Structures are given as structure tokens and as C-alpha cells.
Amino acid sequence: MPKRKKPENNAEKALDTFREKRGRGRPQLIRRSELLGRAENCRGIFREVWDRLRQPLTSALTADEVVSAFETHAQPYAREFVPRLADDILGVVREKKFPKRRSAQSNFLAESLAGRPNVEPRTSRDICSKERARAKLAHRILRKEFYIVCSCGYEGPARNDACPKCAAEIPDTPDILWGSRLF
């Protein structure tokens, strides 16, 4: 049988191709999970040094004072925050909505700085709160079901952890829950 001059074009879409068009909406500048991870990292850092850093940072009036506060009171972590984020830290500390309580202040600052320089502090806080709310609802048990064989003769699903026919409750002993027989 002779070969075809034109090969058939049966090429399917490769598995490793990327989408040509981007999705709807405003493009993300940073992944939400990455921002939440950075916020947790900053929160842990501030949890360690906030008692020493709180007073000089809240009383700072210039970016140079923020840099000196970090260098004297939070030396191991100064390179991570200053001088790169000194203006942002000063802006967050000077916001009208900056909290008064000690733990709330460190969390507020950590969430605000998590998205910098790509995301504004307010947007960063909004993303963190939405991701925390989404994580709470992500996976949870909606209903537990047992298939029971009751002494009254009922065989089928239990209702409210009891037999629907005679209302005998399912005991909490592990033998019954894991399927071992008592008789």
C-alpha cells in the first residue's frame, strides 16, 4: 500500500499546553495561598519581637526611625523588613484603623505587609480574611451515616444515631463502630 503524500492531522491537544486567553476579571498579582503563608510567617516573627518593637514602632515619625527601631529591637529579622518596607510599615502604623490592642496590632501589621510590594496593605488584609473564612468552610463533615441491624428486626440506615423503628441508640463502644461483633 503506498504512503500518503499528506499525513492525516489527528493531533490531539497536548496535556501540558497552557490556556491561550486569560480568565475573566482582574488579573491576580499574587497567589492567595502564598499571601496567606507570608502573613503567617510575619505573624510568627512579630509574635516573638512585638513586646520590644511595639513602643518604638508606634512612636516612629519617619522611615529612618522605623529602620532604627527594627535594627535595635528586632535585629535577627531587620533584614527581612527594612529598609525595603520601612515606608509601608510607617504607613500601616499611622493608619486610622490601626488597632489599640497588642496582639491585634501585630496581626494587623503582619497581614498588611504580606502582599507588599505587589498588593496594597488594605487589599492584603482583605485577601487574608477571605482566605481564612474560606479555609474554615473548606472541608467539614456534613452528615455521618450508619447502616444498622437492630434487635427489633430493622435493617437500614440509622436516623439521628438511633434506630428509626424502636429508637434504640447506637452505643459509643469501639467494637460496634468498627464492625466487631459482640455476640
C-alpha positions in Angstrom: 0.0 0.0 0.0 1.5 3.4 -1.0 2.2 6.1 1.6 0.0 9.2 1.7 1.6 12.3 0.4 -0.3 14.4 3.1 -0.3 12.9 6.6 -3.5 12.8 8.5 -3.9 15.6 11.1 -5.2 13.7 14.1 -3.2 15.6 16.6 -5.0 16.0 19.9 -4.4 18.8 22.4 -1.3 18.1 24.4 -1.6 17.7 28.2 1.0 20.3 29.0 -0.4 23.2 27.0 -1.4 26.4 28.6 -4.6 28.3 28.1 -4.2 31.0 25.4 -6.6 33.5 26.9 -6.6 34.5 30.5 -9.8 34.2 32.5 -12.3 36.9 33.3 -11.7 39.6 35.9 -8.8 41.5 37.1 -5.5 39.5 36.9 -4.1 38.4 40.3 -0.7 39.9 41.2 0.0 37.3 43.8 -1.4 33.9 44.7 -3.8 34.0 47.6 -2.2 30.9 49.3 1.2 32.5 49.0 0.0 35.7 50.6 -1.6 33.8 53.5 1.6 31.9 54.0 3.6 35.2 54.1 1.1 36.6 56.6 1.5 33.6 58.9 5.3 33.9 58.7 5.2 37.6 59.5 2.7 36.9 62.3 5.2 34.4 63.9 8.0 36.9 63.6 6.0 39.7 65.2 4.8 37.4 67.9 8.4 36.9 69.0 9.6 40.6 68.9 6.4 42.7 69.3 6.8 43.3 73.0 10.2 45.0 72.4 9.3 46.5 69.0 5.8 47.9 69.7 6.7 51.1 71.5 9.4 52.4 69.2 7.5 51.5 66.1 4.2 53.1 67.1 6.1 56.3 68.1 8.1 56.5 64.9 7.5 59.5 62.7 9.9 58.8 59.8 11.1 55.8 57.9 14.6 56.2 59.4 13.1 55.8 62.9 11.4 52.6 61.7 14.7 51.3 60.4 16.5 52.1 63.7 13.6 50.5 65.7 14.0 47.3 63.8 17.8 47.3 63.9 17.8 47.8 67.7 14.8 45.8 68.9 14.3 43.1 66.2 17.9 42.5 65.0 17.5 39.0 63.6 14.6 40.0 61.4 15.6 43.5 60.4 17.0 42.5 57.1 13.6 40.9 56.1 11.6 44.1 56.7 13.8 47.2 56.5 14.8 49.4 54.6 12.7 47.8 51.8 9.3 48.0 53.7 10.1 51.0 56.0 7.7 53.4 54.3 5.0 50.8 54.2 5.4 49.9 57.9 5.2 53.6 58.7 2.0 54.0 56.6 0.3 51.0 58.2 1.2 52.1 61.8 -0.1 55.6 61.0 -3.5 54.3 59.6 -6.6 55.5 61.5 -7.8 51.8 61.8 -4.5 50.6 63.4 -5.7 48.6 66.4 -5.1 49.5 70.0 -4.6 46.0 71.5 -1.1 44.5 71.4 -1.9 41.2 69.7 -4.3 42.8 67.2 -1.5 45.3 66.2 1.0 42.6 65.3 -1.6 40.7 63.3 -2.7 43.8 61.5 0.8 44.7 60.6 1.7 41.2 59.5 -1.4 40.9 57.2 -0.8 44.3 55.8 2.9 43.6 54.9 2.3 40.1 53.5 1.4 41.3 50.0 3.9 44.1 49.6 5.2 45.4 47.1 2.6 43.9 44.7 -0.5 44.4 46.7 -1.7 47.4 48.8 -1.9 46.8 52.6 -5.7 47.1 52.7 -6.1 44.6 49.8 -3.7 42.2 51.5 -5.8 42.3 54.7 -8.9 41.7 52.7 -7.4 38.7 50.9 -6.1 37.2 54.2 -9.6 37.5 55.9 -11.3 35.9 52.8 -8.9 33.1 52.7 -9.2 32.4 56.4 -13.0 32.3 56.0 -12.8 30.0 53.0 -10.4 27.7 54.9 -13.0 27.3 57.7 -15.6 26.2 55.2 -13.4 24.1 53.0 -13.8 20.6 54.4 -16.2 19.5 57.1 -18.3 16.6 57.8 -21.9 17.3 56.8 -23.5 14.1 57.9 -22.4 10.7 59.4 -24.4 7.7 58.5 -24.6 4.2 60.0 -26.2 1.2 58.4 -27.6 -0.7 61.3 -29.0 -4.1 62.1 -31.2 -3.7 65.1 -32.6 -6.3 67.5 -36.2 -5.2 66.6 -35.6 -6.5 63.1 -34.9 -3.2 61.3 -32.0 -3.2 58.8 -31.1 0.0 57.1 -29.7 3.5 57.7 -29.8 4.9 61.2 -31.5 8.2 61.9 -30.0 10.6 64.5 -27.7 7.8 65.7 -30.7 5.6 66.6 -32.9 3.0 65.1 -35.8 4.7 63.4 -38.2 1.9 64.3 -37.6 1.4 68.0 -35.4 4.4 68.8 -32.6 2.3 70.3 -29.4 4.4 70.3 -26.1 3.4 68.8 -23.6 2.9 71.7 -20.3 4.6 71.6 -18.2 1.5 72.1 -15.5 1.0 69.5 -16.4 -2.7 68.9 -19.7 -1.7 67.3 -18.4 1.3 65.5 -15.5 -0.6 63.9 -17.6 -3.7 63.0 -16.6 -6.2 65.6 -19.4 -8.4 66.8 -20.4 -8.6 70.4 -22.2 -12.0 70.1 
